Amino acid sequence: MVTDQQVRRLMKLIQTEKTFAIAASKAGMDEKTARKYRDSGRLPSQCRPERTWRTRPDAFESDWGEIKEQLELNPGLEAKTLFDDLKRRDPGRYADSQLRTLQRRIKVWRALEGPPKEVFFPQEHQPGQLCESDFCHMGQLGVTIQGGPFDHMIYHFVLTYSNWEAARICYSESYESLSEGFQDGLWQLGGVPAQHQTDRLSAAVHNNCDARTFTQRYRGLLQHYGIEGRTIQAGKANENGDIEQRHNRLRRALDQALLLRGSRDFESCRAYDEFLQGVLRQLNAGRRSRLEEELPFLRRLPERRLNDYKRLSVSVRPSSTIHVQRNTYSVASRLIGEWVDVRVFAERVEVWYAQRLIETLPRLRGRGKHLINYRHIIGWLVRKPGAFENYRYRDDLFPTSRFRMAYDALKCQIPARASREYLEILHLAAHETEEGVDAALRLLMNRECAITADAVEEVVRSGQRVPAVEDVVVEPVDLGAYDELLAETEVACG
């Protein structure tokens, strides 16, 4: 059989040899055969007829009509499901090895006779026209803060023309996170595109078929920057394809940078954010030329940013707490009965009274949670020690695990006075230093001394140095013991 390689060699030899017969001989073929391929100008592989016949009987011929009807009624049926149904109805007729044959036949049917598939249309992006944004979960990176898992996401902002991107660490898909991330992106960019597109984020879009489409707060944000809002159809993530692709590539770039760094652990969230921004700067450096093309088409920023917080007015309850978005926070007891202004940011809650900032608290995620600062209420708990035992938020009054251990020890030593004695210790922590009291408790526990408020106060006020946790003394090892052991073993074996 003549191969394609022989024919290619023949064509080269025809140009160099004196006669056609010599060229055919050197190509390893008969002169008549060589002339046929020379005249046709085609390779042997191009001359073979397409095979339209089967090499073995069709095992599914008798059942194919029924299979086809099922596929026409339910195109989503898989070959494995249909094959298992055939085996169940006619046991022993089909072997497991025939599944692949059915899969190939159904694949051909889908391509030739099946329902049409969705078509995706590549888009030509114009400079300064569109930016997209979305939240991206980053848990799969395995980042830790001081050894503890760091469950977080980022708000991701991208220009579709230049692929310039910005990102901000956040912990929920709230409007505050959206507002801060969106405005950070625009102010880092230094301009405003014509349109902003998101998926159907509950922070931005009414998902109950509301005719207004966008929420009031999100519409206000768009109007402040004079940018047109766009959203995609529900369940059509491909319509936000540019940002979805950037999610994958940013995660990959971060993963590679973490591998190069040699560790996924960071000293603080700030250190991790600096690392994230460094990776983004490196990625954006390669898009400088496209960005320079896009910048002239961006509109100017407004004179100031829009407030990134939600403003509430709440009253301080008799328990010295406020209820903010279904979570409970403590405040100073002197505010009981007053109305305070609360500003809810993406990551913090600010409490204002009489145009003054009173408290800055970390924002709680979810519902039904509480954050009680013992310093706000310890003065009254000392006066009402009986309220401590069954206090609803009692667990928040143990600043560290050592405070909890001290209370448990007091419950064993003096059950009747445990609450009063512990509250005196907590009162000391509020008016001196929590770190100092914690260190004093550790010293007393190490010495196995009785824990009392007076004993803790004496250690704190004495100013004596409490050995650090890292101060571990290891006695030198006497290697002579091993020699004695070996000598005893030799005697026993001898």
PyMOL commands that set and color helices and strands:
alter all, ss='L'
color gray80, all
select helices_A, chain A and resi 4-16+20-27+31-40+44-47+61-73+79-89+96-112+139-141+175-189+216-225+237-261+269-285+288-297+333-335+374-383+385-387+394-397+401-413+415-431+434-446+453-462+480-493
alter helices_A, ss='H'
color red, helices_A
select strands_A, chain A and resi 130-137+144-145+148-149+153-159+165-170+195-198+228-231+265-266+310-315+321-324+327-330+339-344+348-353+356-362+370-371
alter strands_A, ss='S'
color yellow, strands_A
deselect
rebuild
show_as cartoon
